[in-house]
Amino acid sequence: MSKQSRIPTPGNQGQPSLVDSSLGTHRIQATLHSAVSNLDSSTSGSTGGPGGPGPIGQGDNLEFTIVPASVTSGGRFSVNVAYEINGQPDASATGPITLEINTGPAGGTLTGALTELPVRGVATFSGLRFFGDGSYTLKASAAGIPYAISPSINVGEGNVTEGVTHFGVVVSPDMPRVSSPITLIFSAFDSTNHLVTAFNGEATVQEVTAQGTVIRNLGTVAFHNGVAIVPDLEVSKPGEHWFQMLANGVTKSFEIAVSGRVP
């Protein structure tokens, strides 16, 4: 006589299975059930590689590209932070970037719009203010990648010339060419568009859309009587290049369209 018993077996969630203990030849049919529901092979490798696409809109790292060396306590200033891949801005990056104080004096505060979206991979933070004298560093962070720490910013009295609200720029020649000298002339103006001749501060000029482009004779320039001149600027590739000039806590963005014709 055949004997039958029911015992729980692994993989059937504790439900009993029928086991035939009689002698002879038996045919057994088994159905396997995955312990993971809704498994979709197309989702494997979602962080990159053959299984799926990598993260979208994230650069390899964050970098501070424009930071003032000194500002006045309570005075406006701007900084730029870029998503960068291989040392170049990642124009596809769209994630918000957030600023905060990393180090600074006790009681020091930072105010302004502290979260910005990047444009062509570069986020511009304008109208920032430190309150409290001393040396500060800033921390920039974004989802999914390491944070960045800025160079030191000295905050004190008398670092910024009052009255300068914006800057103008003249590019010469009107149609610059690859690897040919370009002259930039910056002027400091007040709220009534009058030249502020008392302004003798320094400015930092930087390209923000470099894609393997070599820029010569670009960097820090000094204002004298409200005017600063960058002579003999050269651009190695044709196209539309965006630049930013930072001085007195104010950022001036401008474009230079460079022809591919070599004289």
Secondary structure, 3 states (H helix, E strand, C coil): CCCEEEEECCCCCCCEEEEECCCCCCCCCCCCCCCCCCCCHHHCCCCCCCCCCCCCCCCCEEEEEECCCEEECCCEEEEEEEEEECCEECCCCCCCEEEEEEECCCCCEEECCCEECCECCEEEEEEEEEECCEEEEEEEEECCEEEEECCCEEEECCCCCCCCCEEEEEEECCCCECCCCEEEEEEEECCCCCECCCCCCEEEEEECCCCCCCEECCCEEECECCEEEEEEEEECCCEEEEEEEEECCEEEEEEEEEECCCC
